[in-house]
Amino acid sequence: MTGSLSFDAIGFAGGGNRCYWQSGFFEALNARHPQRPNYYVAVSAGAYHCAMNLAGVGERVRAAAFAFAERKMPDIDWSALRRRRSPLVVGALFRDFLAEQFGRAELAALHDAPPILIQLSAPPAWMPGGVAALGSITAYQIEKRLTGGAHSKAGSYLGLKPAWISTHEIDSPAMLVDALMATSSVPPFMPVGRIAGRAHLDGGLVDNPPLRRLMETEKSGGRTLLLTTRYGKLPPSAPERIVVGPSEDIPVDKFTVGDAAGLRHAYEVGRRDGAAFAEKLPELLAA
C-alpha cells in the first residue's frame, strides 16, 4: 500500500449533483488521513468533484456553485429553441462554470497530484454520437428497472467501450473542460462530448461506478476505496475494496441548477460520513 492509512486507488462514481456528497466525504477523510493513491478513476460528475479537490480549489468552487444555485434559475428555458439550442440549461451553464473555475494554475496543480483517469464511453466509429446516446440511455433505464442500477454497464451492450484520459496527459484548461464535459455527456441534459473531434459520452454508461480500473489494482493486491452516491444501493464489494455511500437519502435532482439547499445538504452529509469513516479507518484497514 502507498501508506498505512492510504489507499492504492480511489474511485469516484457518477451521480450528478449527488456528487457533492463525495466532496464532503473526501474533504473530511483527508483532514484526518491524507490520501496519496497511485491514481484516481472518476466518472461523470464524480470527475468534476475529484478534480476540484485534487487541484486544491474545492472550497472556492463549491462556494461559487452554491452562490450560483442561490439565483434559482429555472432548469428549462424554452426561448432557447428559437436560437436552436437545447432548452435544458444545465449543459451550457456547466461548461461556462468549468471554464471559469479551471485555469492554468488548477491544471498545474492536477499535474502535481496523482493522476485522475477520467472515464469516458466511446461509441463505435460508425455510430453517430446522438444515436449512441439515445440507445445507451434507453438501455440504462431498462437495466435500472431490472437490476436497481447499483452497477450500470448498459452502454456496453450497444458496443460502447470504456476509455480513459489522464489529467497528466491534458495539456490545456480547454482540454480539461472538454474531458469533464465528455465524461458527463448524457443527452439531452448534457451535450455529446467532443475530444479531439471524436464523440464521447458519459463514462458511466459502460461502467458506473468505475470498477474496471479498480479491479486491476485489486487483482495485484492493492487496496481500493470507492465513493458511490446512491443511498441504500451499494455496488459490489470485494476483498480488497471498501465501498462507501451516503448514510441518508440525497434527494437533490441530478441536473438541477437552482437548488442550493440540496447541494449544501449533499455536501454536509458527506462531511459527516467522511468524518465517521476516518474515525474507524485504522480498524478497517487492520482487518
C-alpha positions as CSV (number, residue, x, y, z in Angstrom):
1,M,0.0,0.0,0.0
2,T,1.0,3.6,-0.5
3,G,0.7,4.4,3.2
4,S,-0.6,2.8,6.3
5,L,-3.9,4.7,6.2
6,S,-4.0,5.5,2.5
7,F,-5.4,3.5,-0.5
8,D,-3.7,2.5,-3.7
9,A,-6.5,3.7,-5.9
10,I,-9.7,5.7,-5.2
11,G,-12.8,5.7,-7.4
12,F,-15.4,8.5,-7.7
13,A,-18.7,7.3,-9.1
14,G,-21.2,9.5,-11.0
15,G,-24.5,10.8,-9.8
16,G,-24.9,14.4,-10.9
17,N,-25.5,16.8,-8.0
18,R,-25.4,13.9,-5.6
19,C,-21.6,14.0,-6.1
20,Y,-21.4,17.0,-3.7
21,W,-21.6,14.2,-1.1
22,Q,-18.2,13.0,-2.4
23,S,-16.7,16.4,-1.9
24,G,-17.7,16.5,1.7
25,F,-16.6,12.9,2.4
26,F,-13.3,13.3,0.7
27,E,-12.5,16.6,2.4
28,A,-13.3,15.1,5.9
29,L,-11.3,11.9,5.2
30,N,-8.2,13.8,4.0
31,A,-8.4,16.2,7.0
32,R,-7.8,13.2,9.3
33,H,-5.9,10.8,7.0
34,P,-4.3,12.5,3.9
35,Q,-4.6,10.2,0.8
36,R,-2.0,9.8,-1.8
37,P,-3.1,6.9,-4.0
38,N,-1.3,5.8,-7.2
39,Y,-4.3,7.1,-9.2
40,Y,-7.9,8.1,-9.1
41,V,-10.5,6.9,-11.5
42,A,-13.6,9.1,-11.8
43,V,-16.7,9.2,-14.0
44,S,-19.3,11.8,-14.8
45,A,-19.8,14.5,-12.1
46,G,-17.5,12.5,-9.9
47,A,-14.6,13.6,-12.1
48,Y,-15.6,17.2,-11.5
49,H,-15.5,16.8,-7.8
50,C,-12.3,14.7,-7.8
51,A,-10.6,17.4,-9.9
52,M,-11.7,20.4,-7.8
53,N,-10.4,18.7,-4.6
54,L,-7.1,17.5,-6.1
55,A,-6.5,20.9,-7.5
56,G,-6.9,22.4,-4.0
57,V,-9.8,24.6,-5.0
58,G,-12.7,22.6,-3.7
59,E,-13.9,25.3,-1.2
60,R,-13.8,28.0,-3.8
61,V,-15.6,26.0,-6.5
62,R,-18.3,24.8,-4.1
63,A,-18.9,28.3,-2.8
64,A,-19.2,29.6,-6.4
65,A,-21.6,26.7,-7.2
66,F,-23.7,27.4,-4.1
67,A,-23.9,31.1,-4.9
68,F,-24.9,30.4,-8.5
69,A,-27.6,28.0,-7.3
70,E,-29.0,30.7,-5.0
71,R,-30.0,32.6,-8.1
72,K,-32.7,29.9,-8.6
73,M,-32.5,29.9,-12.3
74,P,-35.1,27.7,-14.0
75,D,-33.9,24.4,-15.4
76,I,-35.7,24.9,-18.7
77,D,-35.5,28.0,-21.0
78,W,-38.0,27.4,-23.8
79,S,-36.8,30.6,-25.6
80,A,-33.5,28.7,-26.4
81,L,-35.4,26.8,-29.0
82,R,-35.6,29.9,-31.1
83,R,-31.8,30.0,-31.1
84,R,-31.7,26.3,-32.0
85,R,-30.2,25.5,-28.6
86,S,-31.4,23.0,-26.0
87,P,-34.0,24.4,-23.6
88,L,-32.3,22.3,-20.8
89,V,-29.8,24.9,-19.5
90,V,-27.5,22.8,-17.4
91,G,-25.1,21.8,-20.2
92,A,-24.2,25.2,-21.4
93,L,-24.0,26.6,-17.8
94,F,-21.8,23.8,-16.7
95,R,-19.3,24.3,-19.5
96,D,-19.1,28.0,-18.7
97,F,-18.7,27.3,-15.0
98,L,-15.9,24.8,-15.6
99,A,-14.1,27.3,-17.8
100,E,-14.3,29.9,-15.1
101,Q,-13.0,27.6,-12.3
102,F,-10.3,25.6,-14.0
103,G,-7.4,27.6,-15.5
104,R,-3.7,27.0,-15.9
105,A,-3.0,27.2,-12.1
106,E,-5.6,24.5,-11.4
107,L,-4.2,22.3,-14.3
108,A,-0.7,22.7,-12.9
109,A,-1.9,21.5,-9.5
110,L,-3.6,18.5,-11.1
111,H,-0.3,17.6,-12.9
112,D,1.4,17.7,-9.4
113,A,-1.2,15.4,-7.9
114,P,-1.8,11.7,-8.6
115,P,-3.4,11.3,-12.0
116,I,-7.2,11.2,-12.4
117,L,-8.2,8.7,-15.0
118,I,-11.3,10.4,-16.4
119,Q,-13.5,7.7,-17.7
120,L,-15.4,8.1,-20.9
121,S,-17.7,6.0,-23.2
122,A,-16.5,5.7,-26.8
123,P,-19.2,4.8,-29.3
124,P,-18.2,2.7,-32.3
125,A,-16.7,4.8,-35.1
126,W,-19.7,4.1,-37.4
127,M,-22.3,5.1,-34.7
128,P,-23.3,8.8,-34.5
129,G,-23.0,10.2,-31.0
130,G,-26.6,11.1,-30.8
131,V,-27.7,7.6,-31.8
132,A,-25.3,6.1,-29.3
133,A,-26.6,8.4,-26.5
134,L,-30.3,7.6,-27.2
135,G,-29.7,3.9,-27.3
136,S,-27.5,3.8,-24.3
137,I,-29.7,5.9,-22.1
138,T,-32.7,3.8,-23.1
139,A,-30.8,0.6,-22.2
140,Y,-29.7,2.2,-18.9
141,Q,-33.3,2.9,-17.9
142,I,-34.3,-0.7,-18.7
143,E,-31.3,-2.0,-16.8
144,K,-32.1,0.2,-13.8
145,R,-35.6,-1.2,-13.6
146,L,-34.4,-4.8,-13.9
147,T,-31.3,-4.6,-11.6
148,G,-31.8,-1.4,-9.5
149,G,-28.8,0.2,-11.2
150,A,-26.2,-0.3,-8.4
151,H,-23.7,-1.1,-11.2
152,S,-24.5,0.2,-14.6
153,K,-22.9,-1.1,-17.9
154,A,-25.9,-0.8,-20.3
155,G,-23.9,1.1,-23.0
156,S,-21.5,-1.9,-23.4
157,Y,-24.4,-3.9,-24.8
158,L,-24.6,-1.5,-27.7
159,G,-20.9,-1.6,-28.5
160,L,-19.7,1.4,-26.4
161,K,-16.2,0.9,-25.0
162,P,-14.7,2.5,-21.9
163,A,-11.8,4.9,-22.5
164,W,-9.7,7.0,-20.1
165,I,-7.9,10.2,-20.3
166,S,-5.4,11.0,-17.6
167,T,-5.1,14.5,-16.1
168,H,-1.4,14.1,-16.6
169,E,-2.0,13.9,-20.4
170,I,-4.2,17.0,-20.5
171,D,-2.2,20.0,-21.8
172,S,-4.6,22.9,-21.6
173,P,-7.5,24.1,-19.5
174,A,-9.8,23.9,-22.6
175,M,-8.9,20.2,-22.9
176,L,-9.7,19.7,-19.3
177,V,-13.1,21.3,-19.7
178,D,-13.7,19.1,-22.8
179,A,-12.8,16.0,-20.8
180,L,-15.0,16.9,-17.8
181,M,-17.9,17.7,-20.2
182,A,-17.5,14.5,-22.1
183,T,-17.5,12.2,-19.1
184,S,-20.8,13.9,-18.1
185,S,-22.4,13.7,-21.5
186,V,-26.0,12.4,-21.0
187,P,-28.1,14.0,-23.8
188,P,-30.5,15.8,-23.7
189,F,-29.3,17.2,-20.4
190,M,-25.7,17.4,-21.4
191,P,-24.4,17.7,-25.0
192,V,-22.5,15.0,-26.7
193,G,-18.8,15.3,-25.6
194,R,-16.0,16.0,-28.1
195,I,-12.4,15.3,-27.5
196,A,-10.0,15.9,-30.5
197,G,-13.1,15.9,-32.7
198,R,-14.4,12.5,-31.6
199,A,-17.7,11.9,-29.9
200,H,-17.6,10.6,-26.3
201,L,-20.4,10.0,-23.8
202,D,-20.8,9.7,-20.1
203,G,-18.3,7.1,-18.8
204,G,-21.0,5.8,-16.5
205,L,-22.9,4.3,-19.5
206,V,-20.4,1.5,-19.6
207,D,-19.2,1.2,-16.0
208,N,-20.7,3.2,-13.2
209,P,-19.3,3.1,-10.6
210,P,-15.9,2.8,-12.3
211,L,-14.9,-0.7,-11.3
212,R,-12.8,-1.9,-14.2
213,R,-9.7,0.0,-13.3
214,L,-10.1,-0.5,-9.6
215,M,-10.3,-4.3,-10.2
216,E,-6.9,-4.2,-12.0
217,T,-5.3,-2.8,-8.8
218,E,-7.2,-5.2,-6.6
219,K,-6.0,-8.2,-8.6
220,S,-2.4,-7.2,-7.8
221,G,-3.2,-7.0,-4.1
222,G,-3.8,-3.2,-3.9
223,R,-6.4,-1.7,-1.6
224,T,-9.1,0.5,-3.2
225,L,-11.8,2.9,-2.0
226,L,-14.9,3.5,-4.0
227,L,-17.1,6.6,-3.3
228,T,-20.6,5.9,-4.7
229,T,-23.5,8.3,-4.4
230,R,-26.7,6.2,-4.3
231,Y,-28.2,5.8,-0.8
232,G,-29.0,2.2,0.1
233,K,-27.7,0.7,-3.2
234,L,-24.1,-0.1,-2.8
235,P,-22.3,-1.7,-5.8
236,P,-20.4,-5.0,-5.4
237,S,-17.7,-5.1,-2.8
238,A,-14.5,-7.2,-2.9
239,P,-11.9,-8.4,-0.5
240,E,-9.5,-5.5,-1.4
241,R,-12.2,-2.9,-1.9
242,I,-14.0,-0.7,0.6
243,V,-17.3,0.8,-0.7
244,V,-18.8,3.9,0.9
245,G,-22.0,5.7,0.2
246,P,-24.4,8.3,1.8
247,S,-25.8,7.4,5.2
248,E,-29.1,9.1,4.3
249,D,-31.0,9.9,1.1
250,I,-29.6,12.7,-1.1
251,P,-32.8,13.9,-2.7
252,V,-31.3,16.7,-4.8
253,D,-32.1,16.4,-8.5
254,K,-29.1,15.3,-10.5
255,F,-29.3,18.0,-13.1
256,T,-31.0,21.0,-11.4
257,V,-29.1,24.3,-11.4
258,G,-31.2,26.1,-8.8
259,D,-31.3,24.0,-5.6
260,A,-28.6,25.5,-3.3
261,A,-30.1,23.9,-0.2
262,G,-30.0,20.5,-1.9
263,L,-26.3,20.9,-2.9
264,R,-25.4,22.0,0.6
265,H,-27.3,19.1,2.2
266,A,-25.4,16.6,0.0
267,Y,-22.1,18.2,1.0
268,E,-22.8,18.3,4.7
269,V,-24.0,14.7,4.8
270,G,-20.7,13.8,3.1
271,R,-18.7,15.8,5.7
272,R,-20.4,13.8,8.5
273,D,-20.0,10.5,6.8
274,G,-16.4,11.2,5.9
275,A,-15.5,12.1,9.5
276,A,-17.2,8.9,10.8
277,F,-15.3,6.8,8.2
278,A,-12.0,8.5,9.1
279,E,-12.6,7.6,12.7
280,K,-12.9,3.9,12.0
281,L,-10.4,3.7,9.1
282,P,-7.5,2.3,11.2
283,E,-9.7,-0.6,12.3
284,L,-11.0,-1.2,8.8
285,L,-7.5,-1.4,7.3
286,A,-6.2,-3.6,10.1
287,A,-8.9,-6.2,9.5
